[in-house]
């Protein structure tokens, strides 16, 4: 019997303070046939909501387009402030193959959502990662460069014409990056200092673009409400740049500046193997296998 195709998506919405707006957006994924809402979290410092959802392609497509419409209606980017880089009310929509589907299936879904949502709501869309229409557009950081405030000027450059939708930004919604990618881990490490310069120096040591870990994107930000500095990261291939390696590097670098790690955070879901790898490293377990985890047999 052929299994039903399952694709995961982790859309990021530029609202983490007005919880009534967050709930209205998240409602687009609740109680929908063929869609399962796994998790959603908000951060007032980032002013951002991250949703994790699974579904078959057609059902997920309908729910995602509805969520884009809600975000365009509810979020005014001209009034948005937050620590996290962003270009729009829906900043990014990745699609990740999970079961009985390929990266090509996820790519096809991304393009269908972008085309229909752009036509319905006038929101421009840029394709990124595996869906990128040009190599210089593959990196999300390149699309975000200049952020919402610099987007109107950026879009005057023919190189930054959107892949779908109008050639000018939505006046309150900005633009959205969308595409297919493999699983990544959103991993944040909080320091016991409010000095954001320390977090920035550490991020430059661990991120790929500055010669750090090949599959790590990182930056240092200030969590004003908590009085902390944070190294916020995306691990784009945890099998080659492991969580424990990056964590230990941050711990070592923090000592140089008289700081320590206070705690860490995982935003959204995470592959079990990534945590098993951490347990195996810190407990120094020989020849451990994920097959030894009881729940994998249920």
NORJOJO-V274169 format. One record per helix or strand. SS is the DSSP state (H for helix, E for strand). FROM is the first residue (numbers start at 0). TO is the last residue. Records with the same first field share a line. If there is no record, write none. Layout:
SS: FROM-TO  FROM-TO
This chain:
E: 5-8  11-12  34-42  47-54  87-87  89-98  123-126  163-163  169-169  173-179  184-190  215-222  227-234  260-266
H: 18-28  56-73  76-78  102-120  128-130  134-136  139-143  147-153  157-159  195-205  207-209  242-255  271-282  289-291  293-296
